[in-house]
Amino acid sequence: MSGTVTPTLPVALSCGEPAGIGPEIAVKARALLGAEIPFFWIGDPRHLPDGTRWQTLDDPAEALWMAPDCLPVLPLAMGPRPLPGQPAPALAAGVVAAIARGVELVQAGRASAICTAPIHKKALKDGAGFAFPGHTEYLASLAGVDRVVMMLSCAELRVVPATIHIPLSEVPRAFTPALLEETIRITRTGLIRDFGLAAPRLGVAGLNPHAGEGGAMGREEIDWMIPLLDRLRGEGMDLLGPLPADTMFHPSARARYDAAICAYHDQALIPIKTIDFAGGVNLTLGLPFIRTSPDHGTAFDIAGKGAADPASLIAALRMAQDMAASRGAAAEVGVLHPHTPAGYL
């Protein structure tokens, strides 16, 4: 089952890198949220901080009524607790299995969404031959989809980078009309289905400084971006742009759109991490299930010290729950937009 989800189901939280802050922030999130957002942790209980009150569950639904001061755990044996702050390749296979198990439960209709704690990509590659650049690509592979979109979201801003983890020198070749159109369509569909926006407004950043300034600083905007956006507007899409990236993120500019489509990684991530570094959420659009994640890494430098801030994880859990409710409501009324890929609902 990869379509209708029930908002009352719990969220599955994969453990992430055991030597990082993932186990600690899971425990802190549970302590702060209590029963507000039912979720369960998939991982090895030996990796939880000392003194954690936790309870094994046999069925994810048990997380809905478990004591609010107790972390619901779906155990997955991996190995002894690693040294905090030291990548643990020996546990890599278990980390990958936790992600796959969470996806399996969501697709089976036993969890409403998967929230993924940060992973250490090199540890996964060294210990499990992990062949993916990160979570996003692995989740797309598990879902059997060719194209997904990464969105970063906070209360004040949503951003989508069309190209992600590639050198800046490769962006002009990778940022093509086909890629931008696909990114716009997937983002728009996600905003309709998972955020309850009936007519999303998208702001599209230009590739070049000042959006090319009439061709003086680059011609991509004139040669193909403007014609592409005009064509999509003809289909009824509400699109602004191409916009100069240096003037589209101040408060009054942000009020004009629901999400910003950017050409490359830093163009999107610098503004959102400046606005809300602690509370940003990473989510993946284009999957047949809901996935969110805190917008930070494993934080090896503070792992095991009790200093990790669970704010981004709490925001990610809240967003997962809200998206599940929105997707469930959309499915109940049969909402399907003409640009929704087949099989989305």
C-alpha angles and dihedrals in degrees: 000000000000102000126056115040129188113232091214092065117101124254117249113228116197115213100237120196106353093210092054132069095279097102092044097051091046090058092044092049091052091049092051098040100039108176094339093100114020111218138152130213121232111207148077111308089214088072095059119104116272113273095026113152106221139157133205117239125202094196126031090230089070088073089071093070104024117124109280093231092055125080112230108225131194097199121228114177112225110150141277121328111278126226109276111254094017114106111242112213089169088069096045097103090055093049090053091045090054091057092047091048091052092050091048091054093048092048090049091055094247096113129034097222144343122247113192124210116217119285131203105234097199092051090052092048094047096044105033106017089247104190100192129093090230149314095308096059093042092052090049089053092050090049094047094234126136101210133034134165129228115221127186114203139184133157093275103037147020119199134183122193110209091204117034131177102014131110115274089240089064097049098088090055095043096044099081134160090253092051094048093047092049091047091051093048095048092045093049092049091049092051091051097045104032102029101035095238108149095195110019120204114217127196113205119204121217119240097232133055111282087008088287094307094242094317096309092109101030138330105229091098093052099036100050117343097069094046091048094050091046090053092050091047086056087062090056101265118147103228132165120197164301080267127188103254093218093062104036101077105059115106100264091046092049090054089068097065141036096217136009120227109208132191099229146009104270094040087064104031102046095064097045094045089049092051097044115001096166101040104044121122128208114213136172121230122196097045121118087234136044120265128177133167139182111266097239140073137249093288094212090177092070101026113131094014098097091238101110117123113225094196096107093046091050089050090049092051091048091049091049090053093046093048091050090053092048093047091048091051091048091051092049092057093038096243109184120161119207089247096050109117114242114274096024094120 
